[in-house]
Amino acid sequence: MADADHVQSFPSDVFPHYTISLALFDNLKNVEALKNRIISGKIDAALLSSKMICDTFQVLVAATKAIGSLVNQKLKTRNINSEIIFNLSASNNISDSLKRFGVSPEDSAVVVVTVNDFDGLKMQNVSQYMEAEMKPLELLSRYTDEERMKKVYKITDAELVNSALLDSVVTRIAVKEYAT
């Protein structure tokens, strides 16, 4: 079951009737089974590769954009969860976004995102299928593959002289509709 102490929920500043909940799981052993449950609709959550997440703010920006698309009936993907994964990418290629940012068999750690999980049941549902242990979100940066992120987001070392990795990533997420 989900350890409520390790699940963090954030109200959306832009969409006050929405909340975004996040949890970190490590030592993941059953990625394929989880992906099958997502496809069959048994899990209502986005499962993100922790390697591609440097901070919870990055996820909150992508999730807020996804909520905006949902509210305005402009989803580019099939549902809010795949929209969150799509919005993490700087690319407009949906398939590429899902492959790069969604959980994959090579991942041992995953960030779980739920939207409007007011009673915690969505996160509990996910955690019951997880063969993994929940960790505090404060440990997230331990799982980040900064070199991979720099490559995927096309961030140069010169750019990082004047900007933090998170700032560069969030900028690309925020402007992707205009820059690609």
Solvent accessible surface area in square Angstrom, and as a share of the most:
residue,aa,sasa,rsa
1,M,166,0.74
2,A,20,0.15
3,D,59,0.31
4,A,86,0.67
5,D,127,0.66
6,H,46,0.21
7,V,33,0.19
8,Q,57,0.25
9,S,71,0.46
10,F,52,0.21
11,P,97,0.61
12,S,7,0.05
13,D,140,0.73
14,V,99,0.57
15,F,40,0.17
16,P,104,0.66
17,H,155,0.69
18,Y,44,0.17
19,T,28,0.16
20,I,3,0.01
21,S,3,0.02
22,L,0,0.00
23,A,0,0.00
24,L,0,0.00
25,F,5,0.02
26,D,20,0.11
27,N,63,0.32
28,L,14,0.07
29,K,149,0.63
30,N,18,0.09
31,V,10,0.06
32,E,95,0.43
33,A,40,0.31
34,L,0,0.00
35,K,69,0.29
36,N,91,0.47
37,R,75,0.27
38,I,56,0.28
39,I,131,0.66
40,S,71,0.46
41,G,60,0.58
42,K,120,0.51
43,I,6,0.03
44,D,63,0.32
45,A,1,0.00
46,A,1,0.01
47,L,3,0.01
48,L,0,0.00
49,S,2,0.01
50,S,2,0.01
51,K,52,0.22
52,M,1,0.00
53,I,0,0.00
54,C,21,0.13
55,D,52,0.27
56,T,30,0.17
57,F,101,0.42
58,Q,0,0.00
59,V,0,0.00
60,L,29,0.14
61,V,26,0.15
62,A,0,0.00
63,A,0,0.00
64,T,31,0.18
65,K,46,0.19
66,A,0,0.00
67,I,0,0.00
68,G,12,0.11
69,S,24,0.16
70,L,66,0.33
71,V,70,0.40
72,N,90,0.46
73,Q,165,0.73
74,K,141,0.60
75,L,55,0.27
76,K,102,0.43
77,T,19,0.11
78,R,211,0.77
79,N,64,0.33
80,I,25,0.13
81,N,16,0.08
82,S,21,0.13
83,E,2,0.01
84,I,0,0.00
85,I,19,0.10
86,F,3,0.01
87,N,5,0.02
88,L,0,0.00
89,S,3,0.02
90,A,24,0.19
91,S,35,0.23
92,N,66,0.34
93,N,81,0.42
94,I,61,0.31
95,S,63,0.41
96,D,40,0.21
97,S,0,0.00
98,L,64,0.32
99,K,150,0.63
100,R,94,0.34
101,F,0,0.00
102,G,7,0.07
103,V,8,0.05
104,S,25,0.16
105,P,93,0.58
106,E,111,0.50
107,D,6,0.03
108,S,61,0.39
109,A,3,0.02
110,V,0,0.00
111,V,1,0.00
112,V,0,0.00
113,V,0,0.00
114,T,0,0.00
115,V,10,0.06
116,N,43,0.22
117,D,13,0.07
118,F,144,0.60
119,D,100,0.52
120,G,24,0.23
121,L,106,0.53
122,K,58,0.25
123,M,3,0.01
124,Q,68,0.30
125,N,42,0.21
126,V,0,0.00
127,S,10,0.06
128,Q,100,0.45
129,Y,53,0.20
130,M,17,0.08
131,E,99,0.44
132,A,30,0.23
133,E,83,0.37
134,M,28,0.12
135,K,49,0.21
136,P,40,0.25
137,L,8,0.04
138,E,128,0.57
139,L,41,0.21
140,L,6,0.03
141,S,77,0.50
142,R,182,0.66
143,Y,47,0.18
144,T,23,0.13
145,D,52,0.27
146,E,100,0.45
147,E,119,0.53
148,R,71,0.26
149,M,0,0.00
150,K,31,0.13
151,K,163,0.69
152,V,28,0.16
153,Y,5,0.02
154,K,163,0.69
155,I,9,0.04
156,T,80,0.47
157,D,98,0.51
158,A,74,0.57
159,E,53,0.24
160,L,49,0.24
161,V,121,0.70
162,N,138,0.71
163,S,34,0.22
164,A,58,0.45
165,L,21,0.10
166,L,42,0.21
167,D,77,0.40
168,S,3,0.02
169,V,0,0.00
170,V,23,0.13
171,T,74,0.43
172,R,54,0.20
173,I,0,0.00
174,A,47,0.36
175,V,59,0.34
176,K,1,0.01
177,E,72,0.32
178,Y,184,0.70
179,A,74,0.57
180,T,103,0.60
